[in-house]
């Protein structure tokens, strides 16, 4: 009946003028409105919202700590060669970038005056050698031999006078000679005894004192002359600049003819076949390392990381930073790496072979610092679980406690997700894949 009334009203309205038609149309709509609001007509319940997330189960495998620290590449050996004398540079034998060997002649300084002085001292040294040979092989032996002959002669004279005295005593006893002859023989005996004693003391002194003193005097003169000669030779050798190490000439600030000052670098040689990455680590990390451990070094401009090995761990802390200095040795036989380059060193710390790990992006941090993750329950709803974390490495983190191996952990879309929210696993929605908003209709 209502439908029939509405139909008739619309038909009547079409026959009326425009003003009345509009009024009757409004009246018909008002009469039809209660029919739409009858108690028997109910609205459908809105569907529960569902959030698309990404999820995966914890992975079992190796995880290790990796620490990234800054370092500077330095040469294995370096020599800033400084001349010991000040003199003009006579000639250079190498240029910058030249490869040299240990002991190779690099430059020569003016040394004419030094060579002349060395020749003069060499002559004095040769003269001292001759004097030493004369003293040890001729003079001292001859003096000793003469003293021995003097002693023998004095002894023979003493024995002769002693025999004469004995004979004259016998003759004097029988009255064969006067007492004057006996007195003369006794006086001669005393003189012979004195001569013998003097010769014997001279020989003893010559053997024990004079010979040793003469030898020391000759040795001293020889040593002094030798020292002066070697000093002059050293001055000449200082004018020849040789490389103390094998490597590459990296600096040569002067040119031939310029004066090289003593104590100022004339050439710099570096051994770049092996470079050292020097860095400072916290004591706790350094204690986990040992000489021979491997590390990777990221060098600017080099695509792949370079392998390095720990060559030195300082036995003491740096007093300024309370850190430990660590050296890592890098092979550089090709010369691709340059001294002084700042690099990033990745050092492996503690490792766990069979660890339960999840992406670090799945971990949520509360204001109090506590850690948790969102998992998908059996009812398809998100649930928050507190967890205890362990080692972090390359985007993954070890879960010590709080998760089971079968838990489905939300790795994407968990931020801002409330407990009990219904979720589904799906791909990440981009701006292009999101459904476009429906456009509103135009007014009639």
Secondary structure, DSSP 8 states (H G I E B T S, - for coil): -HHHHHHHHHHHHHHS-HHHHHHHHHHHHHHHHHHHT-TT---------EEEEEEEE-EEEEEEEEEEEEEEEEEEEEEEEE-SS-EEEEEE---TT-EE-TT-EEEEE--HHHHHHHHHHHHHHHHHHHHHHHIIIIIHHHHHHHHHHHHHHHHHHHHHHHHHHHHHHHHHHHTSS-HHHHHHHHHHHHHHHHHHHHHHHHHHHIIIIIHHHHHHHHHHHHHHHHHHHHHHHHHHHHTEEE-SSSEEEEE----TTSEE-TTSEEEEEEEEEEEEEEEEE-HHHHTT--TT-EEEEEETT-SS-EEEEEEEE-SS--TTT--EEEEEEEE-TT--S-TT-EEEEEEEEEEEEEEEEEEGGG-EE-TTS-EEEEEE-TTSBEEEEE-EEEEEETTEEEEEES--TT-EEEEES-TT--TT-EEEE-----TTTS----------
